[in-house]
């Protein structure tokens, strides 16, 4: 069984063309499918290991006055548009400027918009968790092939990766330069597990 699993993964890697978007998505879906149990455990590790829901903590967080003092305008990323619902989001401040003769929408990162940025991060994590649960349900009920749910996992993983590794460092700002960093109190959880 393990030999077949490794052989399947090797065959997928050898035939993979990184310049073909369709192959990229298929390859990602293949990896998620083959590694779903491990992946699923990692997505919910916060709840299993520390009894903390990261997305709930972020949703519940309320910024203090003067968390950050600088106001920055950031070009709106394409991935964020795909992560947002079609309705207007509270706490978002936007403007349109011209760059190289083209209109560019920018979003503000400031004390006034921290709630929006935290909400966006929590929403992406929540949607990833919902997608993982969707695959679990399909596998438990054996209704459907779960292909759409696997694609949802890939989509939300991509958005989470884009947010966390975005050159604008918004996630790092939230998690290291605001009071949100005190919301988790993981030291207490580690102390309890080692006792």
N, C-alpha and C positions, 0 to 999 in steps of 0.2 A: 504494500500500500504506500509506504513512504517512498520507495523507489519510483513508483508511478507518479506520485505527487511531485517529486523533484524533476522527473523527466518532463512532465507537463509544463512546469514553470520554465525549465531550460528551453524547451521548444518555443514557448511564448517569447522569451527574451531574445533568442537567436533570430526569430522571424520579425521582430519589432523594428519598425521604421519610425524614428522620432520626428521626422518631417511630415508625417501623415497624421492629421488631427483625429481622424476616425480610428486609426490604429492606436493612438495614444489613449483615447477614451476606452476602447475595448481592452487594452492592456491594463489600465487602472481598474476597470470592472473585474477583470480576471483575477488580479491580485486581491482585491477586496473579497471576492467570492471564496478564493482558496484560503485566505487568512481571516475569515470572518470571526471565528471564535476569539482569536487573539485580539483582533481589532476591537470587537465589541467590548471585551474586558477592559481595554485601554480607554475607550470612550467613557465608560462608567466607573473608572478607577477612583475618581474623586468621591463618589458616593459609597463604594464598597470599602475602600481603605480608610477613608477619613470621616465618613458619614457627613460629607459636605457636598452640596450641589453648587458647583461653580457658577453655572448659569443663573441659578436662583439668587445666589449672593450678589451677582452683578446686577440683576434686575432690581433687587431690593435696595441697592446702594443709592444714596442721595448725596450729591456733591456738596461740600461745605463752601462757604464764601471764600473766594480767593485761593482756590486750590492751585491754580496756575495763574501767572500774571500776564504772560505774553498772549497776544492774539495772532494766530497764524491763519492764512488762507491757503487752502490745499486744493489742487485740481481734483475734481471729482473722479474717482476711479470707476472703471467700467464694472468691476466685480461687485462694488457696493450697490450699484443700481439694480443688479440682479438679485441681491439679497434683501432689498427693501420691498415692502408691500406697495401696491399702487397708490395707496392713500398717503396724504401728507404726514410726515413724521413730526411729532412735537419736539421742539428743542433744536431743530435744524435751522441754521442761518446760512443762506446761500447768496451768491452774487454772480453776475455774468460779466466777464471782462473780455477784452480782445487781445489775443496773442497771435502774432504772425498773420494778422488779417482775418482770424477766425474767432468766433465767440467761444469762450471757455467758461464752463460753470465751475465755480469754486465753492467749497464748503469751509465754514469757519471752525477752527479748533481754538476754543477759549473756555474760560470758566462758565460762560453762559451755555455752551454746547456740550459740556462733558457728559451730561445725562444722555444726550443723543448717541454719542460715541460708545458709551457703556451699553446702552440699549442695543445698538447694532452688534456689538461683540456677543452679548448674551443671546440675541436672536439667532445668530449663526450657530452658536453652540447648541442651543435648544433644537434647531432644525436638524442638526447632525444627530442628536440623540433620538429625535422622532424618526429619522430615516433608519437608524440602526434598529429601533423597536419595530419598525415596519417590516424589516427583513426577518426579525425573530418571529413575528406573527405569521408571516408567510411560511416560514419553515415549520413552525409548530402545527399550523392548520393544514399544511400541504395544499393550500389553495393558490394556484398560480405558480409561476416560475421565479418570482422575485426580481426579475430583471430591472423593472422600473425602480424598485426600492434600492437595488444596488447602485443604479445610476444616480439616485438621489444622494446616497452616501458620498459617491465620488464628487458630485456637484458641491455639497456642503463642505467636504474636506478641502476642496480647491479654494472655496471662499474663505474658510478659516485660515488656511495657509497664506492666502493673499493678504488678509488683514494682519496677521501676526508678523509677516515678513515685509510689510509695506515699507518703502523707504522713508515714509513720513513719520514712522515710529509712534503712531497713535496708541497702539496697544501697550507699548512699553511706557508711554507717558501715563496712561491710565493705571497700569499695574505697579509703577514704581514712583511716580511723582504726585500721586493724589492719595486721599484717605482710603481709597478702594483697597490699597495694599494691606490695610489693617482689618479688612472684612473677613479674612479667612482664618486667621489665628491657627495656622497649621502647626505651630510649635506646640500648642496645647494638645493637639491630636497626636503628635509624635510622642510627647511625654506620656500620654495615656497608654499608647501601644507598647512602650518600652517598660512600663511599670509591671 
